[in-house]
Each structure stands twice: as structure tokens, then as C-alpha cells.
């Protein structure tokens, strides 16, 4: 398998960078809560479940990109002219 087929890994890195960006945004939100205890509890639950959803979405995205990347690598190994067609799709 050639280095052209590392594109699926780049897509996974993009999803990971999205997770890092969301974590930075959530950290800023956590720092902006006032002294009100109920607001802090609501913000804590919101941040927890937001992070949980982003993590689960990244997990599913990683599995999908792995399956598609593997099949694309196998298709490219059989026929070299398919690389551009696969990349466009």
C-alpha cells in the first residue's frame, strides 16, 4: 500500500482536531460561569454531555473512515486508475 492511501488517516486527524476545538470552547464556557451554584451545575452537565457526544461522534467517524479507507486502499491496490475517482467520491 502506497503513501497515497494515508488520506483516511488525515481525515481522522481532522476529526480529532475538531474534538480539541470543541474542548477549548467548552473550557472557556466553564470559566465564564458566575458564583451561582445552579448555573455551575447546569454548565457542568452541559459540558459533560457535550464532550461525551463529541467523543462518541469521533469514535463513529473513526470507524467509518477506517472501513472506507481500507476498502479504498484495497481498490487502489487492484487498479491504480481508481485513486482520483475514489478521492472525489
C-alpha positions as CSV (number, residue, x, y, z in Angstrom):
1,X,0.0,0.0,0.0
2,X,1.4,3.3,-1.0
3,X,1.5,6.6,0.8
4,X,-1.4,7.9,-1.2
5,X,-3.7,5.8,0.9
6,X,-2.8,7.7,4.0
7,X,-5.6,10.2,3.2
8,X,-8.0,8.3,5.5
9,X,-5.6,9.0,8.4
10,X,-5.7,12.7,7.6
11,X,-9.5,12.6,7.8
12,X,-9.2,11.0,11.3
13,X,-6.8,13.7,12.3
14,X,-9.3,16.3,11.2
15,X,-12.0,14.8,13.4
16,X,-9.5,14.8,16.3
17,X,-8.7,18.5,15.7
18,X,-12.5,19.1,15.8
19,X,-12.6,17.5,19.2
20,X,-9.8,19.6,20.5
21,X,-11.5,22.8,19.3
22,X,-14.7,21.8,21.0
23,X,-12.9,21.1,24.2
24,X,-11.3,24.6,24.1
25,X,-14.7,26.1,23.6
26,X,-16.2,24.1,26.5
27,X,-13.3,25.1,28.7
28,X,-13.9,28.8,28.0
29,X,-17.6,28.2,28.8
30,X,-16.7,26.6,32.1
31,X,-14.5,29.6,33.1
32,X,-17.3,32.0,32.4
33,X,-19.8,30.7,35.0
34,X,-20.7,33.0,37.8
35,X,-20.9,32.2,41.5
36,X,-24.4,30.9,41.2
37,X,-24.3,27.2,42.1
38,X,-27.3,26.2,39.9
39,X,-25.7,27.8,36.9
40,X,-22.4,26.0,37.6
41,X,-24.3,22.6,37.9
42,X,-26.2,23.3,34.6
43,X,-23.0,24.3,32.8
44,X,-21.2,21.2,34.2
45,X,-23.8,18.8,33.0
46,X,-24.0,20.6,29.6
47,X,-20.2,20.5,29.2
48,X,-20.0,16.8,30.2
49,X,-22.7,15.7,27.8
50,X,-21.3,17.9,25.0
51,X,-17.9,16.3,25.4
52,X,-19.5,12.8,25.6
53,X,-21.4,13.4,22.3
54,X,-18.3,14.8,20.6
55,X,-16.3,11.8,21.7
56,X,-18.9,9.3,20.6
57,X,-19.2,11.0,17.2
58,X,-15.4,11.0,16.8
59,X,-15.4,7.3,17.6
60,X,-18.1,6.5,15.0
61,X,-16.3,8.8,12.5
62,X,-13.0,6.9,13.1
63,X,-14.7,3.6,12.5
64,X,-16.3,4.8,9.3
65,X,-13.2,6.4,8.0
66,X,-11.2,3.2,8.8
67,X,-13.6,0.9,6.9
68,X,-13.9,3.2,3.9
69,X,-10.1,3.9,3.9
70,X,-9.4,0.2,4.0
71,X,-11.7,-0.6,1.1
72,X,-10.3,2.3,-0.9
73,X,-6.8,1.1,-0.3
74,X,-7.7,-2.4,-1.5
75,X,-9.5,-1.0,-4.6
76,X,-6.4,1.2,-5.4
77,X,-4.1,-1.8,-5.0
78,X,-6.1,-3.6,-7.6
79,X,-6.4,-0.7,-10.1
80,X,-4.2,2.4,-10.0
81,X,-6.5,4.5,-12.1
82,X,-9.2,4.4,-9.4
83,X,-7.4,6.7,-6.9
84,X,-8.7,10.0,-8.2
85,X,-12.2,8.6,-8.7
86,X,-12.2,7.3,-5.1
87,X,-10.8,10.6,-3.8
88,X,-13.6,12.6,-5.5
89,X,-16.3,10.3,-4.1
